[in-house]
Amino acid sequence: MIWLCDLDGTLVDSTPVHDAAFRAALAETAPGLLGSFRYEHHAGATTDEVAAVLGLAAADARRLVGAKRRHYRAYVDAGKVAVFPGARRFLAALAAGGQPAYLVTSGSRGSVERVLAACSLGGWFRGVLTGDDVPVSKPDPGFYLRACERWGIGPGEAAAVEDSVHGVASAVGAGLRTFQVHAAERAPGAVHLGGLDDLVALAEAEARR
């Protein structure tokens, strides 16, 4: 089996950090929106998409995107992003079983590279696809389809690991078997698991097939 893994909210606990970065950026660029902002309503979306949903004009949207990215990267550099329990065990089980792992994330390449370096996760992946590499965003199935095309992977031979509704929709729409972790409710089409430790046994069983 080939595994396509999301990053934010799936392998690393970055949701609180994204929330804090958005709030710091909104305080600078659109303070009137702070009271009604709920990051959980936007999890899995790009900052550009969030700016559009918030109804910001083009110039304000650009300012928000730049400020949010700056704050988020500063938090990453300060060690605020933690690796989820089970993430390294899961990736190690894949490596031990000869099952390739790729990273498929809608984050910007600069931010993703910072997180991988800060969390010492970069060495586990044979390839990394970011939001900078694809003209569409999750939940568009084209995001995962582009990943499969780039690495010559047939959807029937791969599994996706996601946390958000956006990510699950993209992976399921691309025809991938999709596992969802760290979510209170199952997104349509996904196999709902509690956490990454539940995937370790699956990866080990797959390696024995």
CYANA upper distance limits for C-alpha pairs under 8 A (distance plus 0.5 A):
  1 MET  CA     99 GLN  CA      6.24
  1 MET  CA    100 PRO  CA      7.96
  1 MET  CA    157 GLU  CA      6.32
  1 MET  CA    158 ALA  CA      6.15
  1 MET  CA    159 ALA  CA      7.60
  1 MET  CA    206 GLU  CA      7.46
  1 MET  CA    207 ALA  CA      8.47
  2 ILE  CA     99 GLN  CA      6.17
  2 ILE  CA    100 PRO  CA      5.66
  2 ILE  CA    101 ALA  CA      6.69
  2 ILE  CA    102 TYR  CA      8.49
  2 ILE  CA    153 ILE  CA      8.50
  2 ILE  CA    157 GLU  CA      6.81
  2 ILE  CA    158 ALA  CA      5.04
  2 ILE  CA    159 ALA  CA      6.79
  3 TRP  CA     99 GLN  CA      7.74
  3 TRP  CA    100 PRO  CA      6.72
  3 TRP  CA    101 ALA  CA      5.27
  3 TRP  CA    102 TYR  CA      6.73
  3 TRP  CA    158 ALA  CA      6.12
  3 TRP  CA    159 ALA  CA      5.50
  3 TRP  CA    160 ALA  CA      6.33
  3 TRP  CA    161 VAL  CA      7.94
  4 LEU  CA    101 ALA  CA      6.45
  4 LEU  CA    102 TYR  CA      5.38
  4 LEU  CA    103 LEU  CA      6.24
  4 LEU  CA    104 VAL  CA      6.64
  4 LEU  CA    158 ALA  CA      7.56
  4 LEU  CA    159 ALA  CA      6.61
  4 LEU  CA    160 ALA  CA      5.17
  4 LEU  CA    161 VAL  CA      6.86
  5 CYS  CA     10 THR  CA      8.21
  5 CYS  CA     11 LEU  CA      8.42
  5 CYS  CA    101 ALA  CA      7.60
  5 CYS  CA    102 TYR  CA      6.61
  5 CYS  CA    103 LEU  CA      5.40
  5 CYS  CA    104 VAL  CA      6.18
  5 CYS  CA    105 THR  CA      8.24
  5 CYS  CA    160 ALA  CA      6.22
  5 CYS  CA    161 VAL  CA      5.34
  5 CYS  CA    162 GLU  CA      7.13
  6 ASP  CA     10 THR  CA      6.37
  6 ASP  CA     11 LEU  CA      7.55
  6 ASP  CA    103 LEU  CA      6.42
  6 ASP  CA    104 VAL  CA      5.64
  6 ASP  CA    105 THR  CA      5.65
  6 ASP  CA    160 ALA  CA      8.23
  6 ASP  CA    161 VAL  CA      6.60
  6 ASP  CA    162 GLU  CA      5.93
  6 ASP  CA    163 ASP  CA      8.28
  6 ASP  CA    167 GLY  CA      8.25
  7 LEU  CA     11 LEU  CA      5.58
  7 LEU  CA     12 VAL  CA      6.64
  7 LEU  CA    103 LEU  CA      7.47
  7 LEU  CA    104 VAL  CA      7.78
  7 LEU  CA    105 THR  CA      6.37
  8 ASP  CA     12 VAL  CA      6.03
  8 ASP  CA     13 ASP  CA      7.13
  8 ASP  CA     14 SER  CA      6.10
  8 ASP  CA     15 THR  CA      7.43
  8 ASP  CA     44 GLY  CA      8.43
  8 ASP  CA    105 THR  CA      8.03
  9 GLY  CA     13 ASP  CA      5.72
  9 GLY  CA     14 SER  CA      6.36
  9 GLY  CA     15 THR  CA      6.42
  9 GLY  CA    162 GLU  CA      8.48
  9 GLY  CA    163 ASP  CA      6.53
  9 GLY  CA    164 SER  CA      8.12
  9 GLY  CA    182 HIS  CA      7.82
 10 THR  CA     84 PHE  CA      8.10
 10 THR  CA    161 VAL  CA      7.77
 10 THR  CA    162 GLU  CA      6.31
 10 THR  CA    163 ASP  CA      5.90
 10 THR  CA    181 VAL  CA      7.10
 10 THR  CA    182 HIS  CA      7.51
 11 LEU  CA     83 VAL  CA      6.68
 11 LEU  CA     84 PHE  CA      6.12
 11 LEU  CA     87 ALA  CA      6.04
 12 VAL  CA     81 VAL  CA      7.25
 12 VAL  CA     82 ALA  CA      6.19
 12 VAL  CA     83 VAL  CA      4.80
 12 VAL  CA     84 PHE  CA      5.60
 12 VAL  CA     87 ALA  CA      8.34
 13 ASP  CA     81 VAL  CA      6.59
 13 ASP  CA     82 ALA  CA      5.86
 13 ASP  CA     83 VAL  CA      6.49
 13 ASP  CA     84 PHE  CA      6.27
 14 SER  CA     18 HIS  CA      6.62
 14 SER  CA     81 VAL  CA      5.81
 14 SER  CA     82 ALA  CA      7.48
 15 THR  CA     19 ASP  CA      6.66
 15 THR  CA     43 ALA  CA      8.19
 16 PRO  CA     20 ALA  CA      6.67
 17 VAL  CA     21 ALA  CA      6.59
 17 VAL  CA     72 TYR  CA      7.26
 17 VAL  CA     75 TYR  CA      7.49
 17 VAL  CA     80 LYS  CA      7.40
 17 VAL  CA     81 VAL  CA      7.26
 18 HIS  CA     22 PHE  CA      6.57
 18 HIS  CA     39 TYR  CA      8.41
 18 HIS  CA     72 TYR  CA      6.86
 19 ASP  CA     23 ARG  CA      6.73
 19 ASP  CA     39 TYR  CA      6.09
 20 ALA  CA     24 ALA  CA      6.64
 20 ALA  CA     72 TYR  CA      8.43
 21 ALA  CA     25 ALA  CA      6.59
 21 ALA  CA     68 LYS  CA      5.81
 21 ALA  CA     69 ARG  CA      8.05
 21 ALA  CA     71 HIS  CA      5.66
 21 ALA  CA     72 TYR  CA      5.57
 21 ALA  CA     75 TYR  CA      8.41
 22 PHE  CA     26 LEU  CA      6.50
 22 PHE  CA     39 TYR  CA      8.38
 22 PHE  CA     68 LYS  CA      5.89
 23 ARG  CA     27 ALA  CA      6.58
 23 ARG  CA     34 LEU  CA      7.11
 24 ALA  CA     28 GLU  CA      7.12
 24 ALA  CA     67 ALA  CA      8.42
 24 ALA  CA     68 LYS  CA      7.70
 24 ALA  CA     71 HIS  CA      7.60
 25 ALA  CA     29 THR  CA      6.66
 25 ALA  CA     30 ALA  CA      8.44
 25 ALA  CA     64 LEU  CA      6.31
 25 ALA  CA     67 ALA  CA      5.51
 25 ALA  CA     68 LYS  CA      5.42
 25 ALA  CA     71 HIS  CA      7.70
 26 LEU  CA     30 ALA  CA      5.33
 26 LEU  CA     31 PRO  CA      5.90
 26 LEU  CA     33 LEU  CA      7.51
 26 LEU  CA     34 LEU  CA      6.83
 26 LEU  CA     64 LEU  CA      7.12
 27 ALA  CA     31 PRO  CA      4.95
 27 ALA  CA     34 LEU  CA      7.38
 28 GLU  CA     67 ALA  CA      8.25
 29 THR  CA     60 ASP  CA      7.17
 29 THR  CA     63 ARG  CA      7.02
 29 THR  CA     64 LEU  CA      6.44
 30 ALA  CA     34 LEU  CA      7.97
 30 ALA  CA     60 ASP  CA      8.23
 30 ALA  CA     64 LEU  CA      8.45
 33 LEU  CA     37 PHE  CA      6.61
 38 ARG  CA     42 HIS  CA      7.99
 39 TYR  CA     43 ALA  CA      6.76
 42 HIS  CA     50 VAL  CA      7.04
 43 ALA  CA    164 SER  CA      6.96
 43 ALA  CA    166 HIS  CA      8.18
 44 GLY  CA    106 SER  CA      8.02
 44 GLY  CA    138 LYS  CA      7.66
 44 GLY  CA    164 SER  CA      6.28
 44 GLY  CA    165 VAL  CA      7.95
 44 GLY  CA    166 HIS  CA      6.04
 44 GLY  CA    167 GLY  CA      6.85
 45 ALA  CA     49 GLU  CA      6.60
 45 ALA  CA     50 VAL  CA      7.09
 45 ALA  CA    106 SER  CA      8.06
 45 ALA  CA    137 SER  CA      7.99
 45 ALA  CA    138 LYS  CA      7.33
 45 ALA  CA    166 HIS  CA      7.54
 46 THR  CA     50 VAL  CA      6.84
 46 THR  CA    106 SER  CA      7.06
 46 THR  CA    107 GLY  CA      7.40
 46 THR  CA    131 GLY  CA      8.47
 46 THR  CA    137 SER  CA      7.83
 47 THR  CA     51 ALA  CA      6.63
 47 THR  CA     65 VAL  CA      6.37
 47 THR  CA     68 LYS  CA      8.30
 48 ASP  CA     52 ALA  CA      6.83
 48 ASP  CA     61 ALA  CA      7.61
 48 ASP  CA     65 VAL  CA      6.96
 49 GLU  CA     53 VAL  CA      6.74
 50 VAL  CA     54 LEU  CA      6.63
 51 ALA  CA     55 GLY  CA      6.95
 51 ALA  CA     56 LEU  CA      6.29
 51 ALA  CA     61 ALA  CA      5.90
 51 ALA  CA     64 LEU  CA      7.71
 51 ALA  CA     65 VAL  CA      8.09
 52 ALA  CA     56 LEU  CA      6.56
 52 ALA  CA     61 ALA  CA      7.86
 56 LEU  CA     60 ASP  CA      6.30
 56 LEU  CA     61 ALA  CA      5.92
 57 ALA  CA     61 ALA  CA      6.43
 58 ALA  CA     62 ARG  CA      6.77
 59 ALA  CA     63 ARG  CA      6.89
 60 ASP  CA     64 LEU  CA      6.63
 61 ALA  CA     65 VAL  CA      6.65
 62 ARG  CA     66 GLY  CA      6.69
 63 ARG  CA     67 ALA  CA      6.55
 64 LEU  CA     68 LYS  CA      6.40
 65 VAL  CA     69 ARG  CA      6.62
 66 GLY  CA     70 ARG  CA      6.67
 67 ALA  CA     71 HIS  CA      6.68
 68 LYS  CA     72 TYR  CA      6.49
 69 ARG  CA     73 ARG  CA      6.58
 69 ARG  CA    111 SER  CA      8.08
 70 ARG  CA     74 ALA  CA      6.76
 71 HIS  CA     75 TYR  CA      6.78
 72 TYR  CA     76 VAL  CA      6.74
 72 TYR  CA    111 SER  CA      8.35
 73 ARG  CA     77 ASP  CA      6.61
 73 ARG  CA    111 SER  CA      6.64
 73 ARG  CA    114 ARG  CA      7.68
 74 ALA  CA     78 ALA  CA      6.70
 75 TYR  CA     79 GLY  CA      7.02
 75 TYR  CA     80 LYS  CA      5.95
 75 TYR  CA     81 VAL  CA      7.94
 76 VAL  CA     80 LYS  CA      5.94
 76 VAL  CA     81 VAL  CA      6.20
 76 VAL  CA    114 ARG  CA      7.41
 76 VAL  CA    115 VAL  CA      6.79
 76 VAL  CA    118 ALA  CA      7.50
 77 ASP  CA    114 ARG  CA      7.79
 77 ASP  CA    118 ALA  CA      7.34
 79 GLY  CA    118 ALA  CA      7.33
 81 VAL  CA    115 VAL  CA      7.89
 81 VAL  CA    119 CYS  CA      8.15
 82 ALA  CA    119 CYS  CA      7.57
 83 VAL  CA     87 ALA  CA      7.23
 83 VAL  CA    119 CYS  CA      7.01
 84 PHE  CA    196 LEU  CA      8.40
 85 PRO  CA    196 LEU  CA      7.72
 85 PRO  CA    197 ASP  CA      8.08
 86 GLY  CA     90 PHE  CA      6.44
 86 GLY  CA    195 GLY  CA      8.05
 86 GLY  CA    196 LEU  CA      5.57
 86 GLY  CA    197 ASP  CA      5.42
 86 GLY  CA    200 VAL  CA      8.39
 87 ALA  CA     91 LEU  CA      6.75
 87 ALA  CA    196 LEU  CA      6.49
 87 ALA  CA    197 ASP  CA      8.14
 88 ARG  CA     92 ALA  CA      6.38
 88 ARG  CA    121 LEU  CA      8.48
 89 ARG  CA     93 ALA  CA      6.56
 89 ARG  CA    197 ASP  CA      8.00
 89 ARG  CA    200 VAL  CA      7.34
 90 PHE  CA     94 LEU  CA      6.88
 90 PHE  CA    196 LEU  CA      7.08
 90 PHE  CA    197 ASP  CA      7.37
 90 PHE  CA    199 LEU  CA      7.01
 90 PHE  CA    200 VAL  CA      5.42
 90 PHE  CA    203 ALA  CA      7.91
 91 LEU  CA     95 ALA  CA      6.80
 91 LEU  CA    101 ALA  CA      8.04
 91 LEU  CA    124 TRP  CA      7.10
 92 ALA  CA     96 ALA  CA      6.54
 92 ALA  CA    124 TRP  CA      8.42
 93 ALA  CA     97 GLY  CA      6.61
 93 ALA  CA    200 VAL  CA      6.86
 93 ALA  CA    203 ALA  CA      6.83
 93 ALA  CA    204 GLU  CA      6.84
 94 LEU  CA     98 GLY  CA      6.67
 94 LEU  CA     99 GLN  CA      5.42
 94 LEU  CA    100 PRO  CA      7.27
 94 LEU  CA    101 ALA  CA      7.64
 94 LEU  CA    203 ALA  CA      6.58
 94 LEU  CA    204 GLU  CA      8.00
 94 LEU  CA    207 ALA  CA      8.42
 95 ALA  CA     99 GLN  CA      6.36
 95 ALA  CA    100 PRO  CA      7.36
 95 ALA  CA    101 ALA  CA      8.43
 95 ALA  CA    124 TRP  CA      8.16
 97 GLY  CA    203 ALA  CA      8.12
 97 GLY  CA    204 GLU  CA      7.28
 97 GLY  CA    207 ALA  CA      5.38
 97 GLY  CA    208 ARG  CA      8.39
 98 GLY  CA    207 ALA  CA      7.76
 99 GLN  CA    207 ALA  CA      7.80
100 PRO  CA    125 PHE  CA      7.94
100 PRO  CA    126 ARG  CA      7.31
101 ALA  CA    124 TRP  CA      7.46
101 ALA  CA    125 PHE  CA      5.70
101 ALA  CA    126 ARG  CA      6.69
101 ALA  CA    127 GLY  CA      8.31
102 TYR  CA    125 PHE  CA      5.47
102 TYR  CA    126 ARG  CA      6.05
102 TYR  CA    127 GLY  CA      5.60
102 TYR  CA    128 VAL  CA      6.50
103 LEU  CA    125 PHE  CA      6.89
103 LEU  CA    127 GLY  CA      6.84
103 LEU  CA    128 VAL  CA      5.18
103 LEU  CA    129 LEU  CA      6.60
104 VAL  CA    128 VAL  CA      6.65
104 VAL  CA    129 LEU  CA      5.42
104 VAL  CA    130 THR  CA      6.73
104 VAL  CA    144 TYR  CA      7.90
104 VAL  CA    147 ALA  CA      7.57
105 THR  CA    128 VAL  CA      8.39
105 THR  CA    129 LEU  CA      6.74
105 THR  CA    130 THR  CA      5.48
105 THR  CA    131 GLY  CA      6.95
106 SER  CA    129 LEU  CA      8.48
106 SER  CA    130 THR  CA      5.66
106 SER  CA    131 GLY  CA      4.53
106 SER  CA    132 ASP  CA      8.21
106 SER  CA    137 SER  CA      6.99
106 SER  CA    138 LYS  CA      7.43
107 GLY  CA    111 SER  CA      7.16
107 GLY  CA    112 VAL  CA      6.57
107 GLY  CA    130 THR  CA      6.21
107 GLY  CA    131 GLY  CA      5.79
107 GLY  CA    132 ASP  CA      8.18
108 SER  CA    112 VAL  CA      6.60
108 SER  CA    130 THR  CA      6.42
108 SER  CA    131 GLY  CA      5.90
108 SER  CA    132 ASP  CA      6.11
109 ARG  CA    113 GLU  CA      6.48
109 ARG  CA    130 THR  CA      6.12
109 ARG  CA    131 GLY  CA      7.61
109 ARG  CA    132 ASP  CA      6.69
110 GLY  CA    114 ARG  CA      6.80
111 SER  CA    115 VAL  CA      6.81
112 VAL  CA    116 LEU  CA      6.67
112 VAL  CA    130 THR  CA      8.11
113 GLU  CA    117 ALA  CA      6.63
113 GLU  CA    122 GLY  CA      8.36
114 ARG  CA    118 ALA  CA      6.51
115 VAL  CA    119 CYS  CA      6.41
116 LEU  CA    120 SER  CA      6.16
116 LEU  CA    121 LEU  CA      5.40
116 LEU  CA    122 GLY  CA      5.46
117 ALA  CA    121 LEU  CA      7.13
117 ALA  CA    122 GLY  CA      6.87
129 LEU  CA    133 ASP  CA      6.84
129 LEU  CA    134 VAL  CA      8.49
129 LEU  CA    147 ALA  CA      7.15
130 THR  CA    134 VAL  CA      7.64
131 GLY  CA    135 PRO  CA      8.27
131 GLY  CA    136 VAL  CA      8.37
131 GLY  CA    137 SER  CA      7.26
134 VAL  CA    143 PHE  CA      6.98
134 VAL  CA    146 ARG  CA      7.68
136 VAL  CA    140 ASP  CA      7.00
136 VAL  CA    142 GLY  CA      7.09
136 VAL  CA    143 PHE  CA      6.66
137 SER  CA    142 GLY  CA      8.28
137 SER  CA    143 PHE  CA      6.50
138 LYS  CA    142 GLY  CA      8.49
138 LYS  CA    143 PHE  CA      6.60
138 LYS  CA    166 HIS  CA      6.01
138 LYS  CA    167 GLY  CA      6.17
138 LYS  CA    169 ALA  CA      7.99
138 LYS  CA    170 SER  CA      5.89
139 PRO  CA    143 PHE  CA      8.26
139 PRO  CA    165 VAL  CA      8.30
139 PRO  CA    166 HIS  CA      4.89
139 PRO  CA    167 GLY  CA      6.22
139 PRO  CA    168 VAL  CA      7.88
139 PRO  CA    169 ALA  CA      5.70
139 PRO  CA    170 SER  CA      4.81
139 PRO  CA    171 ALA  CA      8.50
140 ASP  CA    169 ALA  CA      7.84
140 ASP  CA    170 SER  CA      5.58
140 ASP  CA    173 GLY  CA      8.13
141 PRO  CA    145 LEU  CA      6.67
141 PRO  CA    169 ALA  CA      7.63
141 PRO  CA    170 SER  CA      4.60
141 PRO  CA    171 ALA  CA      6.68
141 PRO  CA    172 VAL  CA      7.99
141 PRO  CA    173 GLY  CA      5.43
141 PRO  CA    174 ALA  CA      5.37
142 GLY  CA    146 ARG  CA      6.31
142 GLY  CA    170 SER  CA      7.77
142 GLY  CA    174 ALA  CA      7.55
143 PHE  CA    147 ALA  CA      7.09
143 PHE  CA    170 SER  CA      7.14
144 TYR  CA    148 CYS  CA      6.77
144 TYR  CA    170 SER  CA      6.87
144 TYR  CA    171 ALA  CA      6.31
144 TYR  CA    174 ALA  CA      6.55
145 LEU  CA    149 GLU  CA      6.62
145 LEU  CA    174 ALA  CA      6.20
146 ARG  CA    150 ARG  CA      6.49
147 ALA  CA    151 TRP  CA      6.84
147 ALA  CA    153 ILE  CA      8.48
148 CYS  CA    152 GLY  CA      6.19
148 CYS  CA    153 ILE  CA      5.08
148 CYS  CA    154 GLY  CA      6.89
148 CYS  CA    155 PRO  CA      7.40
149 GLU  CA    153 ILE  CA      6.89
153 ILE  CA    157 GLU  CA      7.50
153 ILE  CA    158 ALA  CA      7.64
154 GLY  CA    158 ALA  CA      7.35
155 PRO  CA    159 ALA  CA      8.30
155 PRO  CA    174 ALA  CA      7.57
155 PRO  CA    175 GLY  CA      6.22
155 PRO  CA    176 LEU  CA      5.73
156 GLY  CA    175 GLY  CA      7.75
156 GLY  CA    176 LEU  CA      7.04
156 GLY  CA    177 ARG  CA      8.19
158 ALA  CA    176 LEU  CA      6.78
158 ALA  CA    177 ARG  CA      7.39
159 ALA  CA    176 LEU  CA      6.13
159 ALA  CA    177 ARG  CA      5.28
159 ALA  CA    178 THR  CA      6.16
159 ALA  CA    179 PHE  CA      7.96
160 ALA  CA    171 ALA  CA      6.91
160 ALA  CA    176 LEU  CA      6.85
160 ALA  CA    177 ARG  CA      6.72
160 ALA  CA    178 THR  CA      5.18
160 ALA  CA    179 PHE  CA      6.63
161 VAL  CA    178 THR  CA      6.43
161 VAL  CA    179 PHE  CA      5.40
161 VAL  CA    180 GLN  CA      6.44
161 VAL  CA    181 VAL  CA      7.87
162 GLU  CA    167 GLY  CA      6.28
162 GLU  CA    168 VAL  CA      6.41
162 GLU  CA    178 THR  CA      7.73
162 GLU  CA    179 PHE  CA      6.75
162 GLU  CA    180 GLN  CA      5.44
162 GLU  CA    181 VAL  CA      6.84
163 ASP  CA    167 GLY  CA      7.28
163 ASP  CA    168 VAL  CA      7.58
163 ASP  CA    180 GLN  CA      5.54
163 ASP  CA    181 VAL  CA      5.53
163 ASP  CA    182 HIS  CA      6.34
163 ASP  CA    183 ALA  CA      6.52
164 SER  CA    168 VAL  CA      6.69
164 SER  CA    180 GLN  CA      8.16
164 SER  CA    183 ALA  CA      7.72
164 SER  CA    187 ALA  CA      8.32
165 VAL  CA    169 ALA  CA      6.57
165 VAL  CA    187 ALA  CA      6.10
166 HIS  CA    170 SER  CA      6.90
167 GLY  CA    171 ALA  CA      6.79
168 VAL  CA    172 VAL  CA      6.38
168 VAL  CA    178 THR  CA      7.26
168 VAL  CA    180 GLN  CA      7.63
168 VAL  CA    187 ALA  CA      7.16
168 VAL  CA    188 PRO  CA      8.23
168 VAL  CA    189 GLY  CA      8.09
168 VAL  CA    190 ALA  CA      7.13
169 ALA  CA    173 GLY  CA      6.28
169 ALA  CA    187 ALA  CA      8.32
169 ALA  CA    188 PRO  CA      8.02
169 ALA  CA    189 GLY  CA      8.32
170 SER  CA    174 ALA  CA      6.76
171 ALA  CA    175 GLY  CA      7.13
171 ALA  CA    176 LEU  CA      6.01
171 ALA  CA    177 ARG  CA      8.16
171 ALA  CA    178 THR  CA      6.97
172 VAL  CA    176 LEU  CA      5.80
172 VAL  CA    177 ARG  CA      7.25
172 VAL  CA    178 THR  CA      6.79
172 VAL  CA    189 GLY  CA      6.70
172 VAL  CA    190 ALA  CA      7.77
177 ARG  CA    190 ALA  CA      7.94
178 THR  CA    189 GLY  CA      7.85
178 THR  CA    190 ALA  CA      5.54
178 THR  CA    191 VAL  CA      6.67
179 PHE  CA    190 ALA  CA      5.95
179 PHE  CA    191 VAL  CA      5.21
179 PHE  CA    192 HIS  CA      6.51
179 PHE  CA    193 LEU  CA      7.40
180 GLN  CA    186 ARG  CA      7.69
180 GLN  CA    187 ALA  CA      8.14
180 GLN  CA    190 ALA  CA      6.45
180 GLN  CA    191 VAL  CA      6.44
180 GLN  CA    192 HIS  CA      5.39
180 GLN  CA    193 LEU  CA      6.39
181 VAL  CA    192 HIS  CA      6.87
181 VAL  CA    193 LEU  CA      5.66
181 VAL  CA    194 GLY  CA      6.10
181 VAL  CA    195 GLY  CA      5.52
181 VAL  CA    196 LEU  CA      7.17
182 HIS  CA    193 LEU  CA      8.02
182 HIS  CA    194 GLY  CA      6.48
182 HIS  CA    195 GLY  CA      6.15
183 ALA  CA    192 HIS  CA      8.39
183 ALA  CA    194 GLY  CA      7.98
185 GLU  CA    192 HIS  CA      8.37
186 ARG  CA    190 ALA  CA      7.15
186 ARG  CA    191 VAL  CA      7.93
186 ARG  CA    192 HIS  CA      5.90
187 ALA  CA    192 HIS  CA      8.28
193 LEU  CA    198 ASP  CA      7.03
193 LEU  CA    199 LEU  CA      8.43
194 GLY  CA    198 ASP  CA      7.30
195 GLY  CA    199 LEU  CA      7.92
196 LEU  CA    200 VAL  CA      7.32
197 ASP  CA    201 ALA  CA      8.02
198 ASP  CA    202 LEU  CA      7.64
199 LEU  CA    203 ALA  CA      6.59
200 VAL  CA    204 GLU  CA      6.70
201 ALA  CA    205 ALA  CA      6.56
202 LEU  CA    206 GLU  CA      6.55
203 ALA  CA    207 ALA  CA      6.75
204 GLU  CA    208 ARG  CA      7.07
205 ALA  CA    209 ARG  CA      7.21
